[in-house]
Amino acid sequence: MSENSSIRLRVGDLIHAVVKNRKMILLLTLAGLLIGVVMSGLSFLRGELAKQYLITASAAVNNLTESGHYPTSGADYPRNEDMTMATGMVDSVIYVLKSDRNLSRVIEKAGLLGITTANIGTNLTLTQYESTRIIEASLYWRSADEGAELLNTIFTEGNQVLRDVLGTGNVTVINEPAAKYLIGGNLNASLWVYMTLMGFILGVMISVLRYLIQPTLTNVRDVDQLFGIETLAVLPDNKPWFERRGETLTEDSGTDAISAELTGAAHILRHRLGSGDHKCVYITSANHEEGKSAVAANLAVALSGLGFRVLLVDFDFHNPTLGKMFLNSVDYEHSFNALYHGEVTEAEAVTTVNGYLDLLPAIVERRAVVMDDNTISAVKRLSEEYDYVLMDTPPVGMAADAMSLNQLADSVVFVIRYDASPVSVIRDALDKLDKSGTRVIGCVINGVKGKKERKKD
């Protein structure tokens, strides 16, 4: 097997990765929507708890002296020169109105507690209107009434400060302070869309990244390139077919695609194994849940259907399943366990399934069955009575028992479940088999989604 072989990256594979993880993507999308709703709700509550008002007013600047007269004429009515002088004073008036001296008087006059001049100055804006002597004022405040009173006080106290520091000038209110509700509860529905979209994109990115980091077998044509082994059969994803039990399992329909694939694999095995010393073969996989036991059982049925005497042995002592596939219940007296402990003979341990297929099942018990010389010898003696012996073993990556079976057989059928184990894990398992001196005859790809089942003519 080539160590430099790498999986081909196809757009279809990435789409498959996204579809495969659609539940996770849906959950992240819904989580994004939920977060958006929560954030929108918090924004609403924050707005309700932080209500704010914008208070606006306007005033005119004039240059009346403390005696109430205009400086250029000494009269109580202005001349053009007085108007021009007042316009030039606007910047100075704005500075005085926003000064700490004026704002301190405002706080004292209004009786505000816990408020500093900085609090008012930060929220107060005074601007000159189009190079005239009019000042536009705006104040952001927590209360409409309090803000209006505060703005009025800024003007009235400001007149006294202007007389104190400049000796001239005052402001006359044009538009009385008016409050406008500015900030309140707002259900920002756009957050729902943004967070939902982010959840969906995150799910897609995780799906693609997971595939790029740990690619699985998603194209059966890649088997030879990736692993350098022959494909014996490609079985579609059909759980009801593989969950058959008892007599239903041994029925030979001869028409469905799965039976045809397994019969083809049986013919290939017959030619690869031949007769003589290579009659034993074991079936294994890289991980659990690959379907190796179901493949072993159905492959044994297919071989027996060709007229060969077949013995099917359950070597997966930690998770024996073959007995349940053929029998309603497995008696201890007819099990590998009883044979191993010397309580029955080899003939008594074996159960006949049909005229050509016998079964040596195993059961789970406290006394462990060990892969030792006695076990190997017992199976070797039994193999003399059969054309072929198929052995269901633990996954290569889960237990060392499978590696010791090369004392019985140097050939293995490797089961790969479509889009299940990472390519790297499958390679490691095949490398272990190769180093143990075991010949991988080929693989059976199980559970291929989208493979059509066609009737044979």
C-alpha positions as CSV (number, residue, x, y, z in Angstrom):
1,M,0.0,0.0,0.0
2,S,1.4,3.4,-1.0
3,E,2.1,5.6,2.0
4,N,2.0,8.7,-0.2
5,S,-1.5,8.2,-1.4
6,S,-3.8,11.0,-0.5
7,I,-7.5,11.5,-0.8
8,R,-8.8,13.5,-3.7
9,L,-10.6,16.6,-2.7
10,R,-13.9,17.1,-4.7
11,V,-16.6,19.7,-4.4
12,G,-19.1,16.8,-4.1
13,D,-17.2,15.5,-1.1
14,L,-17.4,18.9,0.6
15,I,-21.1,19.1,-0.2
16,H,-21.5,15.6,1.2
17,A,-19.7,16.7,4.4
18,V,-22.2,19.5,4.8
19,V,-25.2,17.3,4.2
20,K,-23.9,14.7,6.6
21,N,-23.6,17.3,9.4
22,R,-27.0,18.9,8.6
23,K,-28.3,18.2,12.1
24,M,-25.3,20.0,13.7
25,I,-25.6,22.9,11.2
26,L,-29.3,23.1,12.0
27,L,-28.6,23.2,15.7
28,L,-26.0,25.9,15.3
29,T,-28.3,27.9,13.1
30,L,-31.1,27.7,15.7
31,A,-28.6,28.5,18.4
32,G,-27.6,31.6,16.4
33,L,-31.2,32.6,16.1
34,L,-31.7,32.1,19.8
35,I,-28.6,34.2,20.6
36,G,-29.9,36.9,18.3
37,V,-33.3,37.0,20.0
38,V,-31.6,37.2,23.4
39,M,-29.3,40.0,22.3
40,S,-32.2,41.8,20.8
41,G,-34.2,41.4,24.1
42,L,-31.3,42.6,26.1
43,S,-31.0,45.6,23.8
44,F,-34.7,46.3,24.4
45,L,-34.3,46.1,28.2
46,R,-31.2,48.2,28.2
47,G,-33.0,50.9,26.3
48,E,-36.0,50.7,28.6
49,L,-33.7,51.0,31.7
50,A,-31.6,53.8,30.1
51,K,-34.3,56.1,28.8
52,Q,-32.9,59.4,27.7
53,Y,-34.3,62.7,26.4
54,L,-33.0,65.4,24.1
55,I,-33.9,68.9,25.4
56,T,-33.5,71.7,22.8
57,A,-33.8,75.4,23.0
58,S,-32.5,78.6,21.4
59,A,-31.5,82.0,22.6
60,A,-30.3,85.3,21.3
61,V,-27.1,87.1,22.4
62,N,-27.1,90.9,23.0
63,N,-24.6,93.3,24.5
64,L,-26.7,95.0,27.1
65,T,-24.6,96.5,29.9
66,E,-25.4,95.9,33.5
67,S,-27.5,99.2,33.5
68,G,-29.6,97.8,30.7
69,H,-28.4,100.0,27.9
70,Y,-26.5,99.3,24.7
71,P,-22.9,100.4,24.8
72,T,-22.6,102.2,21.4
73,S,-25.6,104.5,21.9
74,G,-26.3,104.4,25.7
75,A,-30.0,103.8,24.7
76,D,-32.3,100.9,25.5
77,Y,-32.5,100.0,21.8
78,P,-29.7,98.6,19.7
79,R,-27.9,100.1,16.7
80,N,-26.3,98.1,13.8
81,E,-23.0,98.5,15.6
82,D,-24.6,96.8,18.7
83,M,-25.9,94.0,16.6
84,T,-22.5,93.4,15.0
85,M,-20.8,93.5,18.4
86,A,-23.3,91.0,19.8
87,T,-22.6,88.6,16.9
88,G,-18.9,88.8,17.6
89,M,-19.6,87.9,21.3
90,V,-21.3,84.6,20.6
91,D,-18.2,82.5,21.0
92,S,-17.3,84.1,24.3
93,V,-20.9,83.7,25.5
94,I,-20.9,80.0,24.6
95,Y,-17.6,79.6,26.5
96,V,-19.0,81.3,29.6
97,L,-22.3,79.3,29.5
98,K,-20.3,76.0,29.4
99,S,-17.7,77.0,31.9
100,D,-17.3,75.2,35.3
101,R,-18.1,78.5,37.0
102,N,-21.5,78.7,35.4
103,L,-22.3,75.0,35.6
104,S,-21.4,75.0,39.3
105,R,-23.9,77.7,40.0
106,V,-26.5,75.8,37.9
107,I,-26.0,72.6,40.0
108,E,-26.3,74.6,43.2
109,K,-29.3,76.4,42.0
110,A,-31.1,73.3,40.8
111,G,-30.2,71.3,43.9
112,L,-28.8,68.4,41.9
113,L,-27.1,65.7,44.0
114,G,-24.4,63.4,42.6
115,I,-24.0,65.5,39.4
116,T,-20.7,67.2,38.4
117,T,-20.0,69.9,35.9
118,A,-18.4,67.3,33.7
119,N,-21.8,65.3,33.6
120,I,-23.5,68.4,32.3
121,G,-20.8,69.6,30.0
122,T,-20.4,66.3,28.3
123,N,-24.2,66.2,27.4
124,L,-24.5,69.9,26.6
125,T,-24.0,71.3,23.1
126,L,-24.1,75.0,22.2
127,T,-23.6,76.1,18.6
128,Q,-23.9,79.4,16.7
129,Y,-26.7,79.5,14.1
130,E,-25.4,80.5,10.7
131,S,-23.0,83.3,11.8
132,T,-25.8,85.1,13.6
133,R,-26.2,86.0,17.3
134,I,-28.5,83.1,17.9
135,I,-27.3,80.1,19.9
136,E,-28.9,76.7,19.5
137,A,-28.7,74.5,22.7
138,S,-29.2,70.8,23.1
139,L,-28.9,68.8,26.3
140,Y,-29.1,65.0,26.7
141,W,-30.7,64.2,30.0
142,R,-32.4,61.4,31.9
143,S,-35.6,63.3,32.7
144,A,-37.6,65.6,30.5
145,D,-38.7,68.1,33.2
146,E,-35.3,68.1,35.0
147,G,-33.5,68.6,31.7
148,A,-35.7,71.5,30.7
149,E,-35.3,73.2,34.1
150,L,-31.5,72.6,33.8
151,L,-31.3,74.3,30.4
152,N,-33.3,77.3,31.6
153,T,-31.0,77.6,34.6
154,I,-27.9,77.5,32.4
155,F,-29.3,80.6,30.6
156,T,-30.4,82.6,33.7
157,E,-27.3,81.9,35.7
158,G,-25.2,82.5,32.6
159,N,-26.5,86.1,32.4
160,Q,-25.1,86.8,35.9
161,V,-21.7,85.2,35.1
162,L,-21.5,87.2,31.9
163,R,-22.0,90.4,33.8
164,D,-19.5,89.3,36.4
165,V,-16.7,88.3,34.0
166,L,-17.3,90.4,30.9
167,G,-19.3,93.3,32.3
168,T,-21.7,93.2,29.3
169,G,-23.8,90.7,27.4
170,N,-26.7,88.5,28.2
171,V,-28.9,85.8,26.5
172,T,-32.6,86.0,25.9
173,V,-34.5,82.8,25.3
174,I,-36.2,82.5,21.9
175,N,-37.5,78.9,22.0
176,E,-38.3,77.5,25.4
177,P,-36.7,74.2,26.3
178,A,-38.6,71.3,24.7
179,A,-37.9,67.6,25.4
180,K,-38.0,64.7,22.9
181,Y,-37.9,61.1,23.9
182,L,-34.7,59.8,22.3
183,I,-33.6,56.3,23.4
184,G,-35.9,53.5,24.5
185,G,-36.6,49.9,24.0
186,N,-35.9,48.7,20.5
187,L,-36.3,45.1,19.3
188,N,-33.5,45.0,16.7
189,A,-34.8,42.2,14.4
190,S,-31.6,42.5,12.2
191,L,-29.7,40.8,15.1
192,W,-31.9,37.8,14.5
193,V,-30.9,37.6,10.9
194,Y,-27.2,38.2,11.5
195,M,-26.8,35.7,14.3
196,T,-28.8,33.1,12.5
197,L,-26.6,33.5,9.4
198,M,-23.5,33.3,11.6
199,G,-24.7,30.1,13.2
200,F,-25.3,28.6,9.7
201,I,-21.9,29.7,8.4
202,L,-20.2,28.3,11.5
203,G,-21.8,24.9,11.1
204,V,-20.8,24.7,7.4
205,M,-17.2,25.7,8.3
206,I,-17.0,23.1,11.0
207,S,-18.3,20.4,8.7
208,V,-15.8,21.2,5.9
209,L,-12.9,21.6,8.4
210,R,-13.7,18.3,10.0
211,Y,-13.7,16.6,6.6
212,L,-10.4,18.3,5.6
213,I,-8.7,17.3,8.9
214,Q,-10.1,13.7,9.1
215,P,-11.4,12.7,5.6
216,T,-13.5,9.5,5.4
217,L,-14.2,7.2,2.4
218,T,-16.9,9.0,0.5
219,N,-16.1,7.6,-3.0
220,V,-15.7,3.8,-3.5
221,R,-13.4,4.5,-6.5
222,D,-10.7,5.9,-4.1
223,V,-10.2,2.5,-2.4
224,D,-7.4,1.3,-4.7
225,Q,-5.6,4.6,-4.7
226,L,-5.9,5.2,-0.9
227,F,-5.3,1.7,0.4
228,G,-4.0,-0.4,-2.6
229,I,-6.5,-3.2,-2.1
230,E,-9.2,-4.7,-4.3
231,T,-12.9,-4.1,-3.7
232,L,-14.8,-7.4,-3.4
233,A,-18.2,-6.0,-2.9
234,V,-20.0,-2.6,-2.5
235,L,-23.1,-3.0,-0.3
236,P,-25.8,-0.3,-0.2
237,D,-27.1,1.2,3.0
238,N,-30.0,-1.2,3.8
239,K,-30.4,-1.8,7.5
240,P,-33.5,-4.0,7.2
241,W,-31.6,-6.4,4.9
242,F,-28.7,-6.7,7.3
243,E,-30.9,-7.0,10.4
244,R,-32.5,-10.2,9.1
245,R,-32.4,-13.1,11.6
246,G,-32.7,-16.9,11.6
247,E,-34.1,-18.5,8.6
248,T,-34.6,-15.2,6.8
249,L,-30.9,-14.7,6.9
250,T,-30.2,-18.0,5.1
251,E,-32.9,-17.5,2.4
252,D,-31.3,-17.1,-1.0
253,S,-33.4,-14.5,-2.8
254,G,-30.9,-14.4,-5.7
255,T,-32.5,-11.2,-7.0
256,D,-31.5,-8.3,-4.9
257,A,-28.3,-6.3,-5.4
258,I,-26.8,-7.1,-2.0
259,S,-27.1,-10.9,-2.6
260,A,-25.6,-10.4,-6.0
261,E,-22.6,-8.5,-4.6
262,L,-22.0,-11.0,-1.8
263,T,-22.3,-13.9,-4.3
264,G,-19.7,-12.1,-6.5
265,A,-17.4,-11.7,-3.4
266,A,-17.8,-15.4,-2.6
267,H,-16.7,-16.4,-6.1
268,I,-13.6,-14.1,-5.8
269,L,-12.8,-15.6,-2.4
270,R,-13.1,-19.1,-3.9
271,H,-10.6,-18.2,-6.6
272,R,-8.3,-16.3,-4.2
273,L,-8.3,-19.0,-1.5
274,G,-8.6,-22.1,-3.7
275,S,-8.3,-25.3,-1.9
276,G,-5.6,-26.9,0.3
277,D,-3.9,-24.9,3.0
278,H,-5.6,-21.6,2.6
279,K,-9.2,-22.4,3.6
280,C,-9.4,-20.1,6.6
281,V,-10.0,-16.4,6.3
282,Y,-11.0,-13.9,8.9
283,I,-13.2,-10.8,8.6
284,T,-12.2,-7.7,10.5
285,S,-12.4,-3.9,10.3
286,A,-10.6,-0.8,11.7
287,N,-13.4,0.1,14.3
288,H,-16.6,-1.1,15.7
289,E,-19.9,-0.4,13.9
290,E,-18.4,-1.1,10.5
291,G,-20.7,-4.0,9.9
292,K,-18.1,-6.7,9.8
293,S,-20.2,-9.3,11.7
294,A,-23.1,-8.8,9.3
295,V,-20.7,-9.1,6.3
296,A,-19.1,-12.3,7.8
297,A,-22.5,-13.9,8.3
298,N,-23.9,-13.0,4.9
299,L,-20.6,-13.9,3.1
300,A,-20.8,-17.4,4.8
301,V,-24.3,-17.8,3.6
302,A,-23.2,-16.8,0.1
303,L,-20.4,-19.4,0.1
304,S,-22.6,-22.1,1.4
305,G,-25.1,-21.2,-1.3
306,L,-22.4,-22.1,-3.8
307,G,-22.4,-25.7,-2.4
308,F,-19.3,-25.4,-0.1
309,R,-19.3,-26.6,3.5
310,V,-18.6,-23.5,5.6
311,L,-17.9,-23.0,9.3
312,L,-18.6,-19.6,10.7
313,V,-16.7,-18.9,13.9
314,D,-17.3,-16.0,16.3
315,F,-13.9,-14.9,17.6
316,D,-15.1,-11.5,18.8
317,F,-15.3,-12.7,22.4
318,H,-15.9,-9.2,23.9
319,N,-18.9,-8.5,21.6
320,P,-20.2,-11.7,20.1
321,T,-23.1,-11.2,17.7
322,L,-23.1,-14.1,15.2
323,G,-25.2,-16.4,17.4
324,K,-28.0,-13.8,17.7
325,M,-28.1,-13.5,13.9
326,F,-28.9,-17.2,13.3
327,L,-30.4,-18.5,16.6
328,N,-33.1,-17.4,18.9
329,S,-30.8,-18.0,21.8
330,V,-27.3,-19.4,22.2
331,D,-26.9,-22.3,24.6
332,Y,-23.7,-22.4,26.6
333,E,-23.3,-26.1,25.7
334,H,-23.2,-25.1,22.0
335,S,-20.7,-22.3,22.2
336,F,-17.0,-21.6,21.8
337,N,-16.8,-20.9,25.5
338,A,-17.8,-24.4,26.5
339,L,-15.4,-25.8,23.9
340,Y,-12.6,-23.7,25.3
341,H,-13.2,-24.7,28.8
342,G,-13.2,-28.4,27.8
343,E,-16.8,-29.0,28.8
344,V,-18.0,-30.2,25.4
345,T,-16.5,-31.7,22.3
346,E,-15.9,-29.9,19.0
347,A,-18.9,-31.6,17.4
348,E,-21.1,-30.7,20.3
349,A,-20.1,-27.0,20.3
350,V,-21.0,-26.5,16.6
351,T,-24.6,-25.7,15.6
352,T,-25.8,-26.6,12.1
353,V,-27.6,-23.7,10.4
354,N,-28.3,-25.5,7.2
355,G,-27.0,-28.4,5.2
356,Y,-23.8,-26.5,4.2
357,L,-23.3,-23.9,6.9
358,D,-22.3,-24.6,10.5
359,L,-21.9,-22.0,13.3
360,L,-19.5,-21.9,16.3
361,P,-21.0,-19.0,18.3
362,A,-19.6,-17.3,21.4
363,I,-21.2,-15.8,24.5
364,V,-20.2,-13.2,27.0
365,E,-19.2,-14.7,30.4
366,R,-17.0,-13.9,33.4
367,R,-14.4,-16.5,32.5
368,A,-12.6,-15.0,29.6
369,V,-11.8,-16.9,26.4
370,V,-8.1,-16.4,25.5
371,M,-6.6,-16.7,22.1
372,D,-4.0,-19.4,23.1
373,D,-2.7,-22.6,21.6
374,N,-5.7,-24.6,22.7
375,T,-8.1,-22.2,20.9
376,I,-6.0,-22.3,17.8
377,S,-5.7,-26.1,17.8
378,A,-9.4,-26.5,18.3
379,V,-10.3,-24.4,15.2
380,K,-7.6,-26.1,13.2
381,R,-9.1,-29.5,13.9
382,L,-12.5,-28.2,13.0
383,S,-11.3,-26.7,9.8
384,E,-10.4,-30.1,8.4
385,E,-14.1,-30.9,8.1
386,Y,-15.0,-27.8,6.0
387,D,-14.2,-26.3,2.7
388,Y,-13.9,-22.8,4.2
389,V,-13.7,-21.4,7.7
390,L,-14.8,-17.7,8.1
391,M,-13.9,-16.1,11.4
392,D,-15.4,-12.9,12.7
393,T,-12.8,-11.1,14.8
394,P,-12.5,-7.9,16.9
395,P,-11.6,-4.7,15.0
396,V,-7.9,-4.4,14.4
397,G,-7.7,-1.1,16.2
398,M,-9.7,-2.3,19.3
399,A,-8.0,-5.6,20.3
400,A,-4.8,-7.6,19.6
401,D,-6.7,-10.9,19.2
402,A,-7.1,-10.3,15.4
403,M,-3.4,-10.0,15.0
404,S,-2.7,-13.5,16.5
405,L,-5.1,-15.2,14.1
406,N,-2.4,-15.4,11.4
407,Q,-1.6,-18.7,13.1
408,L,-4.9,-20.0,11.6
409,A,-5.1,-18.0,8.4
410,D,-2.9,-15.6,6.5
411,S,-5.8,-14.1,4.6
412,V,-8.3,-11.4,5.6
413,V,-11.3,-9.7,4.3
414,F,-11.4,-6.1,5.5
415,V,-14.7,-4.4,6.0
416,I,-14.9,-0.6,5.5
417,R,-18.1,1.3,6.4
418,Y,-18.8,4.1,3.9
419,D,-18.1,7.5,5.4
420,A,-17.4,6.2,8.9
421,S,-13.8,5.7,10.0
422,P,-11.2,8.3,9.1
423,V,-8.9,7.3,6.2
424,S,-5.9,7.6,8.6
425,V,-7.4,5.0,11.0
426,I,-8.1,2.6,8.1
427,R,-4.6,2.9,6.9
428,D,-3.2,2.2,10.4
429,A,-5.2,-0.9,10.6
430,L,-4.1,-2.2,7.2
431,D,-0.5,-1.4,8.1
432,K,-0.8,-3.5,11.2
433,L,-2.2,-6.4,9.2
434,D,0.6,-6.0,6.6
435,K,3.3,-6.0,9.3
436,S,1.8,-9.2,10.9
437,G,2.2,-11.0,7.6
438,T,-1.5,-11.2,6.9
439,R,-2.6,-10.9,3.2
440,V,-5.6,-8.7,2.7
441,I,-7.5,-10.4,-0.1
442,G,-9.8,-7.4,-0.5
443,C,-12.3,-5.2,1.1
444,V,-16.1,-5.1,1.4
445,I,-17.4,-1.5,1.4
446,N,-20.6,-1.5,3.6
447,G,-23.4,1.0,4.0
448,V,-22.9,3.0,0.8
449,K,-25.6,5.7,0.7
450,G,-27.2,6.5,-2.6
451,K,-26.2,3.2,-4.2
452,K,-29.2,2.0,-6.2
453,E,-30.4,-1.6,-5.6
454,R,-31.4,-3.1,-8.9
455,K,-33.1,-6.4,-9.6
456,K,-31.2,-9.0,-11.6
457,D,-32.7,-10.2,-14.8
